[in-house]
Structure formats: C-alpha cells, structure tokens
Amino acid sequence: MVLTNVRLKNFRNITECDVSFDEGVNLVFGENAQGKTSLLEAIYLLSAGKSFRTRHMRELILHEEKEAFAEAHYKTATFDDMRMKATLSKAEGKAFYKNGVRATKLSEIIGSLSVVLFVPEHLSMVKDGPSVRRAFLDAAISQLYPMYPSYLNEYKKLYEIRLSLIRQAKQDPRRRDLFGLYHAPLAQMSAKICLHRRAYIHELIPHAAEQYRLISDAREELSLACESDIPTELQTEEEIAAFTAKRLEDDLERDIRAGFPVHGVHRDDLSLLLDQKPARSFASQGQQRSIVLALKLSEGEIAHDTLGETPIFLFDDVLSELDRRRRDFVLSKLEGKQTILTFCDPVRKKQLSSARRIWVKEGNFR
C-alpha cells in the first residue's frame, strides 16, 4: 500500500495543503506546533475514522472556520488510484467517502487505508494501566476486521446501561428486574471481543518475541499473554457467551454492592513479561521503548500477513526518543516500507539523507 498524496483544508492549524509522498521514507520536519502531527492525524483519521488526539471532531476544524476536509489518494496491490475523504462540519458533523461514495457506516472505510501509528504517548504503554494496552489491541484489530469497532461500541453502550442500572439498584431494588434484558446481548458482544483479542494476541506473541530478540541482541526475552476473566478452555462464541451470561446473573448482587461490574472484557489486559518478570514493574526506560518498538513493528507484520498489503508507517517524533542503535534498527526494519517520519531536530534529518524531505512551517508544506 502506498500513499501518493494528501490534501487538507482548514484542518487543525493547516489552512490548505497538498502533500505528495515517495514510496520509501518521507521525513517531515519543522519546529513544534507547525502542522507535522496534524498531517499524521489527518492520515490516521482517513484510516481509522477517528483522531488519535481528540474525541471531538470540532477540534479538528481550523479556528473560526465552519468546515474542513482531508483527502488521500493511495495505491493498493489491486488498484492504482484509491481515494478516501473525510468532511468535517461544525453544523453537520463528519462524513467519509471512499472513491466518491459516501460511507453509511464506519466499517465501510476502516482499514481500507492501512496504517501503523507510533506516537510518543505509546512509549508509556508498558508502565500505564490495562486500558492503554487494550487500546493498542483494539486499534490494531480494528484495522484488520472492520466490524470489530461495532462490537466495541455495542459492548460499551450495553456496559454503560448495566452500570447505570447497578447504581440505580442500590436505591431502588425494583431496577433489578431490568438487568435480564441486557445480559444476553452483553454476553454476545463479550464473546466476539474475547475471540478477536485472543486470536490477535496469539499472532502477536511470536512476532513480538522475535522483534524484541533482535532489538535487544538476544539479551532478554519478551513474552506476552492475554489476561482475561474468561477461561481459556472456552473456545467457541457460544461457549463464551453462555458462560458470560451466567456470570452476569451470578455477579449481580456483588456488582450492586461494589457499584460496578467486577468481571468482563472491559478488564482485559495484555501481559508483558521480560525474562518472566512483569515489565510494568521491572523494565528500564530503554527496555520499555524496545518493547513498544517490538509491538509496533509486529503490528505491521501481522497487518501484512492478514491483508496482503504492507501498511503505511506513521512515526511522530519517536526516533528522537531512542538511542542510536535502536533508531538504526527501526530504520533498517522500515526499508522497503512507506514511512512518514516527523522530526524537530535538524541533526536527525541529516542522518536520513536518502529520505524525501518535506519542510513545514505554520501549516505550509514544501
């Protein structure tokens, strides 16, 4: 997959631009707050249907403007000219178009433009709580299976309804009669999410272990595991849904006393171990960076294996966080892959002399 150009209008701090890209490494450099990250954000929006910086689409529209748009042209193994467009309106919200046809649901566009995003915030993935690692898994899975976000959204909606009933039931016992309406659909969504996460982690384990072995010169071993409330011996969607529905009933009084659901896929985690010790407790800063690098490079390999397309790598000023050996390793792994790297440090860009260089200042690219 190759991104050929991106057009933006009134997007963040970018009034208007048309940026072309080479098939290899593209280096976007400039000072802070000039538009580098906004460019990557627009590309990610066209891939994932959402921003990685905000949940409020209005924030993507240039101050005092009413509308904005982002459009990408890209090539796949099958088609030479694919188009993805997002329109943003303060009055009418957002809309997405694939090859000129408006999408009626996000599953029609998610993953069509496949990307692997690596931003500085991802470097805290090891030390932060389970929600960050779940977000990594869910974003990666969504790129591969466009229906997966709808499972997450439906689960969230049902979870919030049940949580509200739990809180109401403390004051009004009659609310207990309503729980049964939601347990079966909640269990069904739980089963779908569980199976997708399990399958992805199963693929991720050998890739991440090998990537980390290469990064660390085989000095340490990285191992991963899925931490879930659902027993691993339950293998089918029907088995998991039946187990979850029964536990929702069994947990009801306990949940009401606690004030929240004590079990569920909302508690899943990706266990990260270095030499069989929890990385969250024992990993140094350098080891944390190596783990996240291994996960992100593995995400790209799995996307290629699943989709038959090499995704586009979007790296937002993350190489400056790495020592020279890790930085050289990452660049070697990105050979032959389209990559868009942002930098502030002019010294760094000189180390990438073969890359296409794109300079940005005040939202203007050249």
N, C-alpha and C positions, 0 to 999 in steps of 0.2 A: 504494500500500500504506500502511495506517495502523495503527499500534499503538494500541489503545484502553486496555489496562491490563496490568500485570504484577503477579503475586503471587509472593512469596518466603517461604520458611520455613527457618530455620536455614542460610541461605546466607551464607557468609563471616561478617561481623560483624552480619548482619541477622537478628534473631530471627523477626520476622514483619512483612510489609508488604503493602499493596495500593495500587499507584500508578497513577493514571489520567493520560492524556496528551491534549493537544489535537492537532489536525491540523497545526498550524504549528510554531513554535519553542517548545520546552519547556526552561526553564532550571532546572537542579538545582544548588542552591548550598549551601554549608556549609564548615566547616573541613576540614582534611585528616583522613583516616582515619575519616570518619563514615559512609561507605557509598555515596558518589557513584559511584566507579569500579566497585564491586561490582554496582550496579544495571546499568550498561552491560555488565559482564561476563556477567551473567545473560542479558541480551537477546542478546548475541553467542553464548553457549552454545546458546541455542534456535535460532539461525540456522545456526551452523557445526558444531554437535555437539562443540565443544571450547572451552576457555578461551583467551583471548589472554594470560593471565598465568602459567599453570602447565600442565604436562602431567599433574599428579597430581590426579585428581578428589577425592581425600580432603581436599585442602586447601580445597576449596570448602565443606565442611561445618563449621558452627559448632563451635568447640572444645567437646569433651566430649559433643556430640550424635552420634548414630549415623546419622541420616538427614537429608536436606534435599530441597527441591524448588523448581523455578522453573516458572512457568506464564505464558503470554502469550495474550491474546486480540487478534486483529487482523483487519482487513478488507482484502480484495483487490478488484480490479475486478470479479470474478465472484461472490465470496461475502462476506456481511456479518459472519459470525461464524466465524472460524477459530481453532483452539486448538492450541498447541504446549506440551508439558510435558516436563520432564526431572526424573527422580527420581535421587537420589544416595544410595548406601548404602555404609558402610564395609565391610559384610559381603558385599553382593551386587553392588557396582559401580554403573554408571549404566544408565539405560533412558530411551528417548524415546518420546513418544506424540503422534501427530498426530490431532486430532479424536477422542481417546479410544482410538485403535487403536495398539497398541504396534508400533513400527518394528522390523523384523527386521534391517535394515542401515541405515547412516547415509545412503546415497543416497536413502532414502525421505523424509528430513526436511531435508537440507542445501539451503539456498536457498529453502525454502518461505516462510520469513520473511526477506526480503532486506534486508541492511543494508550500509552503508559505514562502516567503523570508522576513526577517526583518533585516535590516542593520541600523547602527547608523544614516545614512543620512535620513532615513524615519522619524526620530524624528522631523524633520523640516517641515513635511507635513502640519501642521496646519498653521504655520506662512508664509510659502513661497507662491508663486503665484499659479494661477489656473493650470499651466502646470504640477506641481508636483502631484496635486490631479487627474488630467486627466490621468497621467502616472500610478498612482495606480489603477484606474478603468480599464484602458486598459490592464494592465498586468494581473489583476485578471480575466477579461472577457476572455482574450486570452487562459488562462489555461482551461477554460470550453468549449469554442467554437473555434476550430482550424481554422475556416475560418475567424474569426474576424480580425486577423492581416492582411490578404489580403485586407480587406475593408479599414483598416487604411492606408496601403501602397498605395492603389489606390487613396484614397482621398488625401493623401499627394502629390502624383505625379500630380494630376489634380489641386490641390490648387496652387502648385508652378508654373504650366503653366499659370494659371489665374493671379497670382501675377506678373509674368514676363510680360504678356500682358498689365496689368494695368500700369506698369511702362513705357512700350513702347508707350502706347496710349497717354501718356502725350506729347510725342514729335511727334508722327505720328498718327493722327486721323484715318488713314486707318486701323489700327490694330483693331479697334472696330468691324470690320466685322468678326473677328475670334472667338470672345467670344462665339457665339452661338454654336460652335462645342463642347464646353466643359461643358455648363451649365446643360444639361440633365444628363450626366454620373456623374457629380459632385453632383447633387441633389440626384441621386440614392444612391451613396455611403453615403451621409449625412443621408439619411433616415435609412439605415441599421445601421450605427453607433449610431444614436439617439435612435433607438428602443432597441438596446443591452444595452446601458448605462442606459436608463430608467428602463429596466427590472432588471438590476443588482442592481441599487440603491433602487428599490422597495423591493428587498430581503434584502439588506444591512440594511435598516432603523431599523426594529425590532431587528435584531441580535446585531447591534452596540449599540442600546439604552440599551438592556439588559446587554451586556458585560460591558458597562460603569457604569451602575447602580451597578453592583457587585463590580467593581474596586473601585468606589467612596463611597461604603457603602450607596448608595442611597442619598448622599448629594446633588448631582446635576443631571440634566437631559440633556442628549445629544440628539440632533435631527439633522437629515440630510435632505437635499433636493437637487434635480437636478436643477441647474441653466443653462438654455438654451435659445437661441433665438427662438426656435421652440415652438409655443403654445401647451400646454398640451392637448387641446381638439382635436388636430390632432392625431389620434390613429393608422392609418394604414400606411404601407410603401408607398402606392400610394398617400395618402393624404399629407404626409410629403414631398415626392419627388415633387409633383405638387406645393406645397407652396414654397419650396426652389427654384425650377427652376424659378418661377415668381419673387421671391425676388432678385435672382441673376440678372435678367434683370432690375428690378426696381432700384437696388442699383448701377448699372454700373457707371453712371456719378458720383455719390457720392464716389464710390470706387476709381475712377480715380483721383478725386480731393484729396482724402485722401492719396492715394498712396498705399493702402492695403485694403483687404476685411473687411468691418466693421461688417458683420454678418457671422455666420457659426458655425459648431460644433467644429471648432478649438478654439472657445471661451468658450466652456462648462466649468462648474465648479461644484464641489461638495461642497455645502454649509454646514458648520459645526457650529452648534449653541449650546452654553451652557446656559441653562435656558433662551433660546430665545435671547441671545446676541451673536454677532459674535465671535466665538472662536479665530479667527485670531487677533482680537483687544483686547480681554479681558482675554484669557486663560493664567494662570500662567504656568511656566515650567512643574510643576507636572501635571497639567491638560492636557497640550499638550501631554505629554508622555502617560497619561491614554487614551486619545482619539485615539492615534495611536495604542496602545495596543488593544483597543476595535475593531478597524478596522481590524487589522491583525488577531485577533482571530476569528472575524466574517468571514473573507475571508476563513479561514479553514473550518468553519461550512458550509458555502454555497457550497464550493467545495465538501464536503462530501455529502450534500443533493442532489447535482446535479449529481455527478459522481458515487455515491455509494461507494466511496473509501475515506479513510482518507488520506489527503495529508501528505507529509513529511515536517516538520517544520525546516527551516534553520535560526538560530538566530546568527548573527555575533556580539559578544561582546556587546549586547544591554542590558542584565540584569544588567551589571555594571553601567548603566545609571539610574537605577531605585532604589527607596528606598526599604527597606526590605519587607514591606507589599505588594507592587506591585510585587516585584520579587517572593514572595511566592505565590501570586495569580496566576501569569503566570505559574509557575511550577505546581501548582495544576490543571490548565486547560490543561496542556500538558500531564497529566497522561494518559497512555493508547495510546499515540500517539508517533510515532517515531520522535525524535527531535535530531538535531545536533546543539550543542551549542559551540561557541568558547569563550575562556576566556584568558586573560593575567594574572589576579590577582590570585595567588595561594590560597589566603584565600577563594575566591569564590568557587573554586573547592572542598574545604573541606566541604562546605555546601551541596554538591551534592554527598554524599558518595555512594549512590546506583547506580550512573550513570557509564556507561562504560567510562573509561578514556583513551584518546589517546594523547600521548605526541608528539609534533612536534618540530624539530629543524633543520634549514637550509634545509627545504623541505623533511626531513626524518620523517616518522610517525612510532610510536610503542606504 
